[in-house]
Amino acid sequence: MALFGSAVLFALACNLDTLVLALGFGTRGIRPTLPGCLILAGVTTAVTVLSLALGALGGDLLPPALAARGGGLVLVGMGLWMLLDWLCGRDASGQPPPAQAGHYVSLAAALAFNNAGAGMAAGVTGVSPLWGGAANFAVTLLFLPLGLSLGHRLRGGRLAELALPLSGILLLLLGMAQAQL
């Protein structure tokens, strides 16, 4: 159960930018199609699984205690970096949503790129590529309609500003748990 919990926490942290993207779509009245949502979820999940697997391979070369602590510390560092970016007023979650929803593959690539570094670090700590990928796919498909609905109702607002620090806090928690801090 701990492996599943880590995978879900990892997927939540990595997909807050997906929520912000969908929130932007919702504020502009853009409704991605089901195939478009599946492309976004599929591409981000493929890159996430690959990065988790590469991280796990790297972790196999290290002593288990060092792999868990080192990968956890990298996640803590990434979480701190996101919080620092937020405090400095920079947005590390990517570009604002485009005016049209037809650019699913490029959007998916941008979202997947954000998951790659965290995926490698989480893979080193032992987050399973299977569980991490499944959680990422499910959370992506959950966050797209949630963000659309929130964006439609709120028309932007404070939620978009909080995605970066919330993602940083989730990565911090996951890293601290994995590094046993």
KOLDOBA-853099 format. One record per residue (C-alpha): residue number from 1; x, y, z. Coordinates in steps of 0.5 Angstrom, whole numbers, plus 500, padded with zeros to 3 digits. Layout:
% residues N
{palo: NUM	u: X	v: Y	w: Z}
...
% end
This chain:
% residues 181
{palo: 1	u: 500	v: 500	w: 500}
{palo: 2	u: 506	v: 505	w: 501}
{palo: 3	u: 508	v: 504	w: 494}
{palo: 4	u: 501	v: 506	w: 492}
{palo: 5	u: 501	v: 512	w: 496}
{palo: 6	u: 508	v: 514	w: 494}
{palo: 7	u: 506	v: 513	w: 487}
{palo: 8	u: 499	v: 517	w: 488}
{palo: 9	u: 503	v: 523	w: 492}
{palo: 10	u: 508	v: 523	w: 486}
{palo: 11	u: 502	v: 524	w: 481}
{palo: 12	u: 499	v: 529	w: 484}
{palo: 13	u: 505	v: 533	w: 485}
{palo: 14	u: 507	v: 532	w: 477}
{palo: 15	u: 500	v: 534	w: 475}
{palo: 16	u: 498	v: 540	w: 478}
{palo: 17	u: 501	v: 544	w: 472}
{palo: 18	u: 496	v: 539	w: 468}
{palo: 19	u: 490	v: 542	w: 473}
{palo: 20	u: 493	v: 549	w: 471}
{palo: 21	u: 493	v: 548	w: 464}
{palo: 22	u: 486	v: 545	w: 464}
{palo: 23	u: 484	v: 551	w: 468}
{palo: 24	u: 486	v: 556	w: 463}
{palo: 25	u: 482	v: 552	w: 458}
{palo: 26	u: 476	v: 553	w: 462}
{palo: 27	u: 477	v: 560	w: 463}
{palo: 28	u: 477	v: 561	w: 455}
{palo: 29	u: 471	v: 556	w: 454}
{palo: 30	u: 476	v: 551	w: 451}
{palo: 31	u: 473	v: 544	w: 451}
{palo: 32	u: 479	v: 539	w: 449}
{palo: 33	u: 476	v: 533	w: 446}
{palo: 34	u: 476	v: 526	w: 449}
{palo: 35	u: 482	v: 524	w: 444}
{palo: 36	u: 485	v: 530	w: 446}
{palo: 37	u: 485	v: 528	w: 453}
{palo: 38	u: 487	v: 521	w: 452}
{palo: 39	u: 493	v: 524	w: 448}
{palo: 40	u: 495	v: 528	w: 454}
{palo: 41	u: 495	v: 523	w: 459}
{palo: 42	u: 498	v: 518	w: 454}
{palo: 43	u: 504	v: 522	w: 453}
{palo: 44	u: 505	v: 524	w: 460}
{palo: 45	u: 504	v: 517	w: 462}
{palo: 46	u: 509	v: 514	w: 457}
{palo: 47	u: 515	v: 519	w: 459}
{palo: 48	u: 513	v: 519	w: 466}
{palo: 49	u: 514	v: 511	w: 466}
{palo: 50	u: 520	v: 512	w: 462}
{palo: 51	u: 523	v: 517	w: 467}
{palo: 52	u: 521	v: 512	w: 473}
{palo: 53	u: 524	v: 506	w: 470}
{palo: 54	u: 531	v: 510	w: 468}
{palo: 55	u: 531	v: 512	w: 476}
{palo: 56	u: 530	v: 505	w: 478}
{palo: 57	u: 536	v: 503	w: 474}
{palo: 58	u: 540	v: 508	w: 477}
{palo: 59	u: 538	v: 506	w: 484}
{palo: 60	u: 540	v: 499	w: 483}
{palo: 61	u: 547	v: 501	w: 482}
{palo: 62	u: 547	v: 505	w: 488}
{palo: 63	u: 546	v: 501	w: 495}
{palo: 64	u: 539	v: 501	w: 497}
{palo: 65	u: 540	v: 506	w: 503}
{palo: 66	u: 543	v: 511	w: 499}
{palo: 67	u: 539	v: 511	w: 493}
{palo: 68	u: 532	v: 512	w: 498}
{palo: 69	u: 536	v: 518	w: 501}
{palo: 70	u: 539	v: 521	w: 495}
{palo: 71	u: 533	v: 520	w: 491}
{palo: 72	u: 529	v: 523	w: 497}
{palo: 73	u: 534	v: 529	w: 497}
{palo: 74	u: 533	v: 530	w: 490}
{palo: 75	u: 526	v: 531	w: 491}
{palo: 76	u: 526	v: 535	w: 497}
{palo: 77	u: 531	v: 540	w: 493}
{palo: 78	u: 526	v: 540	w: 487}
{palo: 79	u: 520	v: 542	w: 491}
{palo: 80	u: 525	v: 547	w: 495}
{palo: 81	u: 526	v: 550	w: 488}
{palo: 82	u: 519	v: 550	w: 486}
{palo: 83	u: 517	v: 554	w: 492}
{palo: 84	u: 523	v: 559	w: 491}
{palo: 85	u: 521	v: 560	w: 484}
{palo: 86	u: 514	v: 562	w: 486}
{palo: 87	u: 517	v: 566	w: 492}
{palo: 88	u: 521	v: 570	w: 486}
{palo: 89	u: 515	v: 571	w: 482}
{palo: 90	u: 517	v: 566	w: 476}
{palo: 91	u: 512	v: 561	w: 473}
{palo: 92	u: 516	v: 554	w: 472}
{palo: 93	u: 509	v: 550	w: 470}
{palo: 94	u: 510	v: 553	w: 463}
{palo: 95	u: 507	v: 557	w: 458}
{palo: 96	u: 500	v: 559	w: 458}
{palo: 97	u: 494	v: 555	w: 455}
{palo: 98	u: 494	v: 556	w: 447}
{palo: 99	u: 488	v: 560	w: 444}
{palo: 100	u: 486	v: 553	w: 441}
{palo: 101	u: 486	v: 546	w: 444}
{palo: 102	u: 488	v: 543	w: 438}
{palo: 103	u: 496	v: 543	w: 440}
{palo: 104	u: 495	v: 536	w: 444}
{palo: 105	u: 502	v: 533	w: 443}
{palo: 106	u: 506	v: 539	w: 444}
{palo: 107	u: 502	v: 541	w: 450}
{palo: 108	u: 503	v: 533	w: 452}
{palo: 109	u: 510	v: 534	w: 451}
{palo: 110	u: 511	v: 540	w: 455}
{palo: 111	u: 507	v: 537	w: 461}
{palo: 112	u: 511	v: 531	w: 460}
{palo: 113	u: 518	v: 534	w: 460}
{palo: 114	u: 516	v: 537	w: 467}
{palo: 115	u: 515	v: 530	w: 470}
{palo: 116	u: 521	v: 527	w: 467}
{palo: 117	u: 526	v: 530	w: 472}
{palo: 118	u: 521	v: 528	w: 478}
{palo: 119	u: 520	v: 521	w: 475}
{palo: 120	u: 528	v: 520	w: 475}
{palo: 121	u: 528	v: 522	w: 482}
{palo: 122	u: 522	v: 518	w: 485}
{palo: 123	u: 524	v: 512	w: 481}
{palo: 124	u: 531	v: 512	w: 485}
{palo: 125	u: 527	v: 512	w: 491}
{palo: 126	u: 523	v: 506	w: 489}
{palo: 127	u: 517	v: 509	w: 486}
{palo: 128	u: 514	v: 503	w: 482}
{palo: 129	u: 514	v: 505	w: 474}
{palo: 130	u: 507	v: 501	w: 474}
{palo: 131	u: 504	v: 504	w: 480}
{palo: 132	u: 507	v: 511	w: 478}
{palo: 133	u: 505	v: 511	w: 471}
{palo: 134	u: 498	v: 508	w: 473}
{palo: 135	u: 497	v: 514	w: 478}
{palo: 136	u: 499	v: 519	w: 473}
{palo: 137	u: 494	v: 517	w: 468}
{palo: 138	u: 489	v: 517	w: 472}
{palo: 139	u: 491	v: 523	w: 476}
{palo: 140	u: 491	v: 527	w: 469}
{palo: 141	u: 485	v: 524	w: 467}
{palo: 142	u: 482	v: 527	w: 473}
{palo: 143	u: 485	v: 534	w: 473}
{palo: 144	u: 483	v: 535	w: 466}
{palo: 145	u: 476	v: 536	w: 467}
{palo: 146	u: 477	v: 538	w: 474}
{palo: 147	u: 481	v: 544	w: 472}
{palo: 148	u: 476	v: 545	w: 466}
{palo: 149	u: 470	v: 546	w: 471}
{palo: 150	u: 474	v: 550	w: 476}
{palo: 151	u: 476	v: 555	w: 470}
{palo: 152	u: 469	v: 555	w: 468}
{palo: 153	u: 467	v: 557	w: 475}
{palo: 154	u: 472	v: 561	w: 477}
{palo: 155	u: 475	v: 564	w: 471}
{palo: 156	u: 482	v: 564	w: 473}
{palo: 157	u: 484	v: 567	w: 480}
{palo: 158	u: 488	v: 565	w: 486}
{palo: 159	u: 488	v: 557	w: 484}
{palo: 160	u: 493	v: 558	w: 478}
{palo: 161	u: 497	v: 562	w: 482}
{palo: 162	u: 498	v: 556	w: 488}
{palo: 163	u: 499	v: 551	w: 483}
{palo: 164	u: 507	v: 552	w: 483}
{palo: 165	u: 508	v: 552	w: 491}
{palo: 166	u: 503	v: 546	w: 492}
{palo: 167	u: 507	v: 542	w: 487}
{palo: 168	u: 513	v: 544	w: 491}
{palo: 169	u: 510	v: 542	w: 498}
{palo: 170	u: 508	v: 535	w: 495}
{palo: 171	u: 515	v: 534	w: 492}
{palo: 172	u: 518	v: 536	w: 499}
{palo: 173	u: 513	v: 531	w: 503}
{palo: 174	u: 514	v: 525	w: 498}
{palo: 175	u: 522	v: 527	w: 498}
{palo: 176	u: 522	v: 527	w: 506}
{palo: 177	u: 518	v: 521	w: 506}
{palo: 178	u: 523	v: 517	w: 502}
{palo: 179	u: 529	v: 520	w: 505}
{palo: 180	u: 526	v: 518	w: 512}
{palo: 181	u: 527	v: 526	w: 514}
% end
